[in-house]
């Protein structure tokens, strides 16, 4: 079942009993496997994966404002298939998952945060070489309109 995280948040926010009933808890937390439009929070590799083009962005790279902006600009400038809605959903997803509003103005280790928040079992799956290998694989073989698929990756 495809669970859109922002729909859960809207449902929670529009529930009038949440104001008076503290047993309902706070806003639902994002979970692995939730969706933001076409973006899915990767179940095994802690990436945001675009469903239509199988393009992955490693969340472990989102540790500085510069890296976050770099990824956003990379998507906008280099991916001809990306839509404005996809960009908005991507930004909303990384904000929801990494709690950027609280973490952006201080030194932030995205990999450590993801380990602590999503459990120790993620330690092996968020190693950089694995994510880089996954990124190359998705760029090269499964994204039909990505220019890297036709001209090779520049390294």
WORA-V21031 format. One record per pair of residues at least 24 apart in sequence whose ideal C-beta (glycine too) atoms are under 10 Angstrom apart, sorted by sequence separation. I is the first residue (numbers start at 1). J is the second residue. D is the distance in Angstrom with one decimal. If there is no record, write none. Layout:
i j d
I J D
I J D
This chain:
i j d
5 29 9.3
6 30 9.8
55 79 7.0
3 28 9.9
5 30 5.3
50 75 8.9
5 31 8.1
8 34 7.8
53 79 7.8
55 81 8.3
68 94 6.7
7 34 9.8
55 82 8.7
68 95 9.4
3 31 8.1
5 33 9.8
6 34 9.2
7 35 9.1
53 81 5.6
5 34 4.2
6 35 8.9
50 79 8.6
52 81 7.4
53 82 8.6
3 33 7.2
4 34 7.4
5 35 6.6
6 36 6.5
52 82 10.0
68 98 8.7
2 33 9.2
3 34 5.3
4 35 5.1
5 36 5.9
6 37 8.5
50 81 8.4
52 83 9.7
55 86 9.8
1 33 9.5
2 34 9.0
3 35 6.3
4 36 7.2
5 37 9.9
50 82 8.0
62 94 5.6
68 100 7.3
2 35 5.5
4 37 7.7
53 86 9.5
57 90 7.4
62 95 9.9
5 39 9.8
52 86 8.7
59 93 9.0
59 94 6.8
62 97 8.6
63 98 8.8
65 100 8.8
5 41 8.0
50 86 6.8
57 93 9.5
62 98 5.7
68 104 7.9
3 40 9.8
57 94 8.4
2 40 8.4
59 97 6.4
62 100 7.9
50 89 9.5
59 98 6.7
65 104 5.9
50 90 8.2
63 103 9.0
64 104 8.8
65 105 8.6
68 108 10.0
48 89 9.1
62 103 9.5
67 108 10.0
48 90 6.3
62 104 9.8
68 110 9.4
64 107 8.7
65 108 9.2
67 110 8.4
38 82 9.5
63 107 8.6
64 108 7.2
38 83 8.4
48 93 5.6
63 108 5.3
37 83 8.9
48 94 6.9
62 108 8.4
63 109 5.9
64 110 8.9
38 85 8.2
39 86 7.2
63 110 4.1
37 85 6.0
38 86 5.8
62 110 4.8
63 111 7.3
2 51 9.0
37 86 6.3
48 97 8.1
60 109 9.1
61 110 7.0
62 111 9.6
63 112 9.0
36 86 9.3
37 87 9.7
39 89 5.4
60 110 5.2
61 111 9.1
63 113 8.5
37 88 7.8
38 89 6.8
39 90 5.6
46 97 9.0
59 110 6.2
60 111 4.5
62 113 9.3
36 88 8.9
37 89 3.4
38 90 9.0
39 91 10.0
41 93 6.9
58 110 8.9
59 111 8.7
60 112 9.4
62 114 9.3
36 89 4.2
37 90 8.1
39 92 8.9
40 93 9.0
41 94 9.9
58 111 9.4
60 113 9.3
35 89 8.6
36 90 7.1
39 93 5.3
59 113 9.2
60 114 6.5
36 91 9.1
37 92 8.4
39 94 9.3
41 96 9.0
59 114 6.2
60 115 9.5
36 92 5.6
37 93 8.3
41 97 6.3
36 93 3.9
35 93 8.7
36 94 9.0
34 93 8.5
36 95 9.8
59 118 9.9
36 96 7.4
36 97 9.0
34 96 8.6
60 122 9.8
81 143 8.0
30 93 7.7
34 97 8.8
81 144 8.6
46 110 9.1
79 143 8.4
81 145 5.0
30 95 9.8
32 97 9.3
46 111 8.6
60 125 10.0
80 145 5.9
81 146 7.8
30 96 4.8
31 97 9.5
60 126 5.2
79 145 8.2
80 146 8.3
29 96 8.6
30 97 5.0
59 126 8.2
60 127 8.9
61 128 8.9
79 146 6.9
80 147 7.8
28 96 10.0
29 97 9.2
30 98 9.4
46 114 5.5
58 126 7.9
60 128 7.1
78 146 8.2
79 147 8.9
27 96 9.5
30 99 9.5
46 115 9.2
78 147 7.3
29 99 9.6
58 128 8.2
61 131 8.0
78 148 8.6
60 131 6.4
61 132 9.9
46 118 7.2
58 130 9.3
59 131 9.0
58 131 4.2
57 131 9.5
58 132 8.0
61 135 9.6
56 131 7.8
46 122 6.1
58 134 7.9
41 118 9.5
45 122 9.3
58 135 6.8
44 122 9.2
47 125 9.8
56 134 5.8
57 135 8.1
46 125 6.5
47 126 9.2
56 135 5.9
45 125 5.6
46 126 5.0
55 135 8.7
44 125 5.7
45 126 7.4
56 137 8.8
57 138 9.8
32 114 9.9
43 125 9.5
45 127 9.9
56 138 5.1
6 89 8.2
9 92 9.8
42 125 8.9
54 137 9.4
55 138 5.8
56 139 8.8
5 89 9.7
47 131 6.8
54 138 5.3
55 139 7.3
4 89 9.5
45 130 7.0
46 131 7.9
49 134 9.4
53 138 8.5
54 139 9.4
6 92 6.6
32 118 6.4
44 130 9.7
45 131 6.3
53 139 9.9
56 142 9.7
5 92 8.5
6 93 9.0
9 96 8.0
30 117 9.3
31 118 8.6
32 119 9.6
47 134 7.1
54 141 8.7
55 142 8.1
56 143 9.8
5 93 7.5
29 117 8.4
30 118 9.7
47 135 8.2
50 138 9.2
54 142 4.0
55 143 5.5
42 131 9.6
45 134 5.8
49 138 8.0
53 142 7.5
54 143 6.2
6 96 8.0
32 122 8.8
44 134 9.5
45 135 9.7
53 143 4.9
54 144 9.4
5 96 6.2
47 138 9.0
52 143 9.6
53 144 7.4
55 146 7.2
5 97 8.9
42 134 9.0
53 145 7.2
54 146 9.8
50 143 8.7
53 146 7.3
